[in-house]
Amino acid sequence: MAHHSFEHTTHHGSGSGVATLSELVGRSEPRPGRPSAATVVEEDGVKVVAFEFHEGDELHEHAAPHPALIQVVRGSVDFQLPEGPVQLRPGQVLHLTEGLLHAVKALEPTTLSVTLLLH
């Protein structure tokens, strides 16, 4: 299992599996150089995690533990993928297959919604 350098807190869903994108911003406060993560929903095969980054924060190369959908809620990030870099902005979604190596760098203060497909 890869080591990730970020703070993580957990908030379980309400049973309905409903969360608004505005609820994701500010779920946890990153430290400079260290992104933070908070679980927003974890129910029936799906886990949604909000990641908060300061400008310049990075997650070094690691493998996706499950298939995932990455959505930028605010800010922008560079994803380093095997086929090259991809810049994501609000409204864009990136699909990562299980095991795909990638790295992330925030270009400005950023909130990401990461939906892990656990089944």
N, C-alpha and C positions, 0 to 999 in steps of 0.2 A: 504494500500500500504506500502510495507516495505521500510525502510530508508536504503540507501546504502551510505557508506562513500567513495566517489570517486569524482574526478573532472570530469566534462563532457563538451565537446564542440560538436557542430554540423556542419557537412559538408554535404550538400545535393548532391545526385548523379547527374551525367551529363545528365541523361535521358536515357542513354544506359544501366545503371546498371552494368557497367564493372569497376572492381577495381582489381589491382594486389596485391598479398600478400605482396610484398616488399613495397607497398604504406602504408600498415598498421603500419609498424614499425615507431615509433617516431611521430605518429599523435598528441600525447599530452604527456606532461612530468609529471610523477607522483611525488608527494611529498613523502618523506620518510614516510612509514607507511600508505600511502593513495594512492591506485591505481587511475589512471585517465582513462577516456573513451572519445572516439570521434566517432560520427556517421559518417560512411564512405558512406553508401548508404541507402536511405530510399525511396523506390518506390514500388508501387503496391503490398502491402501485405508482403513485406520483408524489414527488417531493419538489416544492418550489422554494428556492433559496434566493434571498436578496443579498447581493454583494455591494458594498460601498467602497469606493476608491477615492483617495486624494489624487490630484494631478501627479503623474509620474509613478504612482504605485504599480507594482508588478506582481503577477503570479508567474513564477518560473515554469519552464516546460514540465508538463505532467500529462498523464493519460486520463481521458474521460472515463469515470468509473461505470457509467451507464450511458445509454443514448440520452442526449440532452438537446434542449432548445434554449438558445441564449437570446435574450431581448434586451436592448438598451432602453432604459426608462428615461434617463437623463444623462447628458455628457456624451463622450465618445471614447472608444478604445481601439487599439490595434490588437488583432488576434494573429499570432504567428502560427501558421498551419503548414503541414508538409508541402503543400503546393504553392505556398507563398503567403505574404501578409494580406489580411483583410481588415479594412477599417469599418467599424460599425457605429451607427448613429441612431438616435431615437426613431422608433418605428420599424427598424430592421430586425430580422430574426436570422440566426445562424443555427444550423443543425450540426451537431457533433455526433459521430457514431461512437459506439462503445470502444474504448481503447485508443481513440485518436489522440496523438500527441499534439499539444498546443500550449502556447504561452499567451499571457494577456498583459497589456500595458495601458493604463489610463492616460489619455491625452489631456484630460481636464477632470474636475470632480465628476464622478460617474456613479450611477446606480445601475446594476445589471440584475435582471430576473433570469434565473437559471432553473429550468424545469427538467428534472431528472425523471426519466421513464424507467421505473424500477422493475417492471415485468417484461 
